[in-house]
Amino acid sequence: MKWTDYDSKKINVVQQKTGQRVWLHCPAPFKEMLDKMSRYGEYIFNSKWKRPYKHAGTLGAAIRNHVEKRLNHSDYSMHGLRKNAGMELALAGCNVPEIMAVLGHKSPKMAIFYVQQADKIRLGETATAKWETHIQASNAERAAQRRAAIKRVK
């Protein structure tokens, strides 16, 4: 990615898997990081020698090393991050076309999968909340019945 691909609000990226060019809105933490970065030439991400990475694999390895060192987290892959983004978008309420636009999907298959998984999570949460409400109501009703069954002493 080049600095000319960033307009201080959005960034133009090429999805490695699909080859699609996509303009993405920069979330606040990413925008803040980009705005604070030193600019060494035309590329945004450079090696420690201030040269651009030769291909996506070396950039991916650099990102993985950075995450391992800074966040003490080592069990992830770049593809896993992409899948995580799809799930987070679906959990945020994004629909299939929106997810496809951000991730550069050519077919809706994976975006539908993310939405279905997010729906399962949301439905599970609402079902559990209803169940808890029912349990509390049942417990309150049983307690009222027990209180009513107690004979009052005069």
N, C-alpha and C positions, 0 to 999 in steps of 0.2 A: 504494500500500500504506500502510495506517495502522499506527501503533504497536500498536493493539489486535489487529492481525493477527499479531503476533509474541509468542510466549509464552516466549521465551528458549531454546527448543529447536527449535521448528518455526515456520514462517511460512505463512500462508494467502494464496495468490495466485490470481488469476484469469488463466487462460491466454488471452492476447489472441486467438490464432488460433481457439480452440475455444469460448471463453467458459466453460470448466469451472473450478470452484473446486477447488483442490488444496492440501492441507496437506503441506508439504515439510519434511523434516528439514534443519536448517541445517548445512552442512559447517563444520568448526571455523574456517577463515579468515573465512567470511561472518558467523558468529556473533560472533566476536571484533570484527569491524568494527562490527556493529550495536550490540554492548554498549558500545563506546567512543564511538559517535556522540552528538553533542549533539542534544537533542530540541527542535525548534522547532515546536511545535504537534502536530496529530494525525497528520500524514503523515511517513513515514520519509525519503523523498527530496524535497528542496526545492531551489528555485532559489537562486542567490546572493543573492536578495532575501528569502530565508527564507519563500517561498510555495510551495505545492505546484505541480507541473507540471500544465498544463491537460489534456494528453492523453499517451498512450503515445509518440507521435511525438517530442514535445519531450523527454520523459525519455530516449528512445532516443538522440536527438542529444546530450544531455548526457553520457550514458554513453559514447558513441562518442568525444566530445571528451576525456573524462577518460582513456580508454584510450589515445588517441593521444598525449596529453601525458605521462602517467605511465609508460606501457609502451612508448612509441615504436612503436606498432603501429597501422597505419591501414587495412589491407585486410580488414575484416570487416563483417558486418552482424548485426543482432539475430537474424534468422532463422538465420544461420550459427552463432551461439552456441547456439541451440536444437538445431540438428542436431549440433553438437559435443557437447552434453550427452547426446544420444541415443547417439552412438557411444561416449562415455566410459562411460556406464552399461552398454552392451552389452559393452565390453571388460572391465569390472569383474565380468562374469558375471551381470548382471541378466537376467531372462527377459522375455518379451514383456509379460505383465500388469504387471510392475514398471515397465518403461519407459513403458507407457501411463499408469500411475498418476502418475508424476512429470511427464511432459510433457503430460498431459491429452488424449491421443489418444482419439478416439471409435471408430476402427477400428484393428485391429492391423497394417494394411499397412506403415506406416513403422517401427513397432517391429520387425516381422519383418525388414525391410530392414536395420536397424541390427544385429540379432542375426546375420544372414547375413554382413554385412560383417565383424563382429568374429570370427565363426567362420573366415572366410577368412584373416584375419590370424593367428589362433591356429594354424590348420592349416598355414599357410605356415611359421610359426616352428617347429612340431614337425617338419614334413617336412624343413626345412633342417637342424635339429639332427640328425635321423636320418642325413641325407646326409653331414653333416660327420663323424659317428661312423663311418659306412661308409668314407669316404675315409681317415680316420686308421687304421682297421683294415686297409684294403687296402694303405696305404703301409707299415704295420708288417709285414704279411705279405710284401710284395715285398722289403723290407729283409732279413727273415729268410731268404728264398729266396736272395738275393744273397750273404748271409754264408755260407749253407750251401754255395754253389757255389764259394766260394773254397777253393783247395787249401792245406792247412796245410804250412808249411815246417818241416822238422825240423833 
